[in-house]
């Protein structure tokens, strides 16, 4: 059963698509641009790209939890 979206973020980045995609598709860089993320783990067989699902261990103001995101 799909989980209800609790937070949705969107932004426009003025940069070449190749440069942005190189950062977004490398889950090891996620803690660098989302400081509350401590660890990222890919939970799908699709390695990179649209449809990829990432499960992240997070720390939000001292509270540990999980973040699940899907590349759309």
C-alpha positions as CSV (number, residue, x, y, z in Angstrom):
1,X,0.0,0.0,0.0
2,X,1.6,3.3,-1.0
3,X,2.4,5.8,1.7
4,X,0.8,9.2,1.7
5,X,3.1,12.0,0.8
6,X,3.9,14.0,3.9
7,X,6.3,16.5,2.3
8,X,6.8,17.5,-1.2
9,X,9.6,19.9,-2.4
10,X,10.3,21.4,-5.8
11,X,12.8,23.9,-7.0
12,X,14.2,25.3,-10.3
13,X,18.0,25.1,-10.7
14,X,19.7,27.2,-13.3
15,X,22.5,24.9,-14.5
16,X,23.1,22.4,-17.3
17,X,21.0,19.2,-16.9
18,X,24.0,17.0,-17.0
19,X,25.6,18.7,-14.0
20,X,22.4,18.6,-11.9
21,X,21.7,15.0,-12.8
22,X,25.3,13.9,-11.9
23,X,24.6,15.2,-8.3
24,X,21.0,14.0,-7.9
25,X,21.7,10.4,-9.2
26,X,24.7,9.9,-6.8
27,X,22.9,9.0,-3.5
28,X,26.2,9.1,-1.7
29,X,26.1,12.9,-2.1
30,X,22.7,13.3,-0.6
31,X,24.0,14.1,2.9
32,X,26.0,17.0,1.4
33,X,22.9,18.8,0.0
34,X,20.4,17.6,2.7
35,X,22.3,18.0,6.0
36,X,19.7,16.1,8.0
37,X,20.4,12.9,6.0
38,X,22.9,10.7,7.7
39,X,22.8,7.7,5.4
40,X,21.2,6.7,2.1
41,X,20.3,3.3,0.9
42,X,18.9,2.4,-2.6
43,X,15.8,0.1,-2.2
44,X,15.2,-0.7,-5.9
45,X,17.0,-2.7,-8.5
46,X,16.9,0.2,-11.0
47,X,20.3,1.8,-10.3
48,X,19.8,5.3,-11.4
49,X,17.1,7.5,-13.0
50,X,13.4,8.0,-13.1
51,X,11.6,5.5,-10.9
52,X,14.5,5.0,-8.5
53,X,13.4,4.8,-4.9
54,X,15.8,5.8,-2.1
55,X,15.3,5.1,1.6
56,X,17.3,7.5,3.8
57,X,18.2,7.3,7.5
58,X,17.7,10.9,8.7
59,X,18.2,13.0,11.8
60,X,15.7,15.9,12.1
61,X,16.4,18.1,15.1
62,X,17.8,15.2,17.1
63,X,15.0,12.8,16.1
64,X,16.0,9.7,14.0
65,X,13.7,8.5,11.3
66,X,13.5,7.4,7.7
67,X,12.9,9.3,4.5
68,X,11.7,7.5,1.3
69,X,11.9,9.4,-1.9
70,X,11.2,8.5,-5.6
71,X,12.7,10.2,-8.6
72,X,9.9,11.3,-10.8
